[in-house]
Amino acid sequence: MARPAATPPTATPPMLRRVNAGKLLGVLAKAGVMTGTGLIEATGLTRATVHAVCNDLISMGWVVELDPGRDTSVGRPSRRFEYNSRAGCVLGIDIGAGKTTVLVTDLRGETIAKVVRSVSGDPTAADRTEIVHETVVEALETAQVTDAQVLAAGAGVAAPVDRDGNILVDDEFWRRFDTGLAPRLTVLHGWPVLLENDANLAALGEHWRGEGRNVGDLAVLLASERFGSGLMDSGRLLHGSRGGAGEMVYLKLVEGVGDTHGIARIARERGVAAVADPAVETALRTLAGDRPVTAELVFTAADAGDEVALGILEYVAGRTARVVATLGILFNPELIVLGGAVAEASKSLLPEIEEQLAGFTSTPPRVAVSSLGDAIVSVGAVRHALNYVEQNALDLRLSCRPG
């Protein structure tokens, strides 16, 4: 015998109030100043409901009411409401292999403080956690923000992270980031830490404030030391069953690529080899002097017309075109954005990449270079934290709550 359909839960007044509050807060968080009429049009709620719920949000500290200002309409001036971006703060943390970056922002994502610390050698998991903690403490002190004002932190690591915030440790490099960071920081500071893959956060950052704004089908390719990609389908991040969507270990199987080494590493290693060969004449030797050869020096020498550097970048562009083509073929994004520390310099590679890309796939995506620079992951981490705050606002207590 078929079971009767389950009776849907009754929508009680408190439940409806909560749903309506979430709807209004979601609109205000993404808008500027809005009148009651504007909120009615944006949400479909009645005037009485909008005003009642806004009163609740004002009392909780999430919304502020502004002076009516000039109003030429007949009758009572319209009430004007604004999301209280100063109600708290969030952190965006980028835990890279060579440095840790912490951004402190308000609830609209405007930066209050930024602190960067270099990481030398090959720190243990415990050492890395301590470095992150010290960087966070310095950033909070710089911003003059207390732990009570922080509502959440997003944190990016160069390893796959599943939907529950667990790091996939199947690879030796990934295990270096299995630091117990999230629970450790929560114990020390009291706010939640939302762990995510760095390339996924880069995709969030680009979709929010970069070249990928208004692009639903987007891939962001972190291309400095190692290739990694963050993927969005119709504006939604792709994780895969264990957080491995977008991981690029498969490049070891791709002809003409063979490993996951990124643009900066390949350019640097080929530049070092050229300088070390006394038979090779190159301006790189003079530019470097007693300093180590870097990818930036290779790009500089190429800009000056050095034939060796130009040859290195031609090779790098061809290799990168193959990497971009695999993403284009497998995921069919509208846009692929190159990001990371060498993104700005990589603009010079775009013409060669685009020319070769057309020969690899009949549906080549558009290719762009990120304008977010080395902040791409930390900006995405801020967006990740803001998403959490907006989704859980009614369960969070604000330190600046009125009264």
Order of alpha helices (4+ residues) and beta strands (2+ residues): alpha-beta-alpha-alpha-beta-beta-beta-beta-beta-alpha-beta-alpha-alpha-beta-alpha-beta-beta-beta-alpha-alpha-alpha-alpha-beta-alpha-beta-alpha
